[in-house]
Amino acid sequence: MQQNQELKPFTSYQKFVIAIIALIQFTVVLDFMVMSPLSPMVMESLNISPSQFWFRRSGIRIQRICFGILSAGVADKYDRKKFLMVFYAGFVVGTLFCANCSNL
């Protein structure tokens, strides 16, 4: 094993991929971490009960479970980048759907 291995700097493409992955992780965590502390304000502004609010939040969790199960079986069959973008689009659509179903 060599002790003096030179570390090559990241290419611009590698930096771009790291930035995209970091952005995706940030939005997923932000969605989860923001909704729970803001639940009293959201319930008040939508004029809904706590059970109605948590019903909407469970919709997001069910959507994530479904996409997780679907992705586990087919993840190795497709290109990782396209696969990530398709399931991230599903995350965005599911989040928008849960945000827009305030009249349930």
Backbone hydrogen bonds, N-H to C=O, Kabsch-Sander energy under -0.5 kcal/mol:
donor,donor_aa,acceptor,acceptor_aa,energy
5,Q,3,Q,-0.5
8,K,6,E,-0.6
15,K,11,T,-2.1
16,F,12,S,-2.1
17,V,13,Y,-2.5
18,I,14,Q,-2.3
19,A,15,K,-2.3
20,I,16,F,-2.4
21,I,17,V,-2.5
22,A,18,I,-2.4
23,L,19,A,-2.4
24,I,20,I,-2.5
25,Q,21,I,-2.4
26,F,22,A,-2.4
27,T,23,L,-2.4
28,V,24,I,-2.1
29,V,25,Q,-2.4
30,L,26,F,-2.8
31,D,27,T,-2.2
32,F,28,V,-1.5
33,M,29,V,-3.2
34,V,30,L,-2.0
35,M,31,D,-1.2
36,S,32,F,-1.1
38,L,34,V,-1.4
39,S,36,S,-1.2
42,V,38,L,-2.5
43,M,39,S,-2.7
44,E,40,P,-2.0
45,S,41,M,-2.5
46,L,42,V,-2.3
47,N,43,M,-0.8
48,I,43,M,-2.0
53,F,49,S,-2.3
54,W,50,P,-2.5
55,F,51,S,-1.7
56,R,52,Q,-1.7
57,R,53,F,-2.1
58,S,54,W,-2.3
59,G,55,F,-1.1
60,I,56,R,-1.1
61,R,57,R,-1.7
62,I,58,S,-2.7
63,Q,59,G,-2.1
64,R,60,I,-2.1
65,I,61,R,-2.3
66,C,62,I,-2.6
67,F,63,Q,-2.3
68,G,64,R,-2.2
69,I,65,I,-2.5
70,L,66,C,-2.6
71,S,67,F,-2.3
72,A,68,G,-1.6
73,G,69,I,-1.0
74,V,70,L,-0.8
75,A,71,S,-1.3
77,K,74,V,-1.2
78,Y,74,V,-0.6
78,Y,75,A,-0.6
83,F,79,D,-2.5
84,L,80,R,-2.6
85,M,81,K,-2.1
86,V,82,K,-2.5
87,F,83,F,-2.2
88,Y,84,L,-2.1
89,A,85,M,-2.2
90,G,86,V,-1.8
91,F,87,F,-1.8
92,V,88,Y,-2.5
93,V,89,A,-2.8
94,G,90,G,-2.6
95,T,91,F,-2.4
96,L,92,V,-2.6
97,F,93,V,-2.6
98,C,94,G,-2.3
99,A,95,T,-1.9
100,N,96,L,-1.9
101,C,97,F,-0.8
102,S,100,N,-0.6
104,L,101,C,-0.9
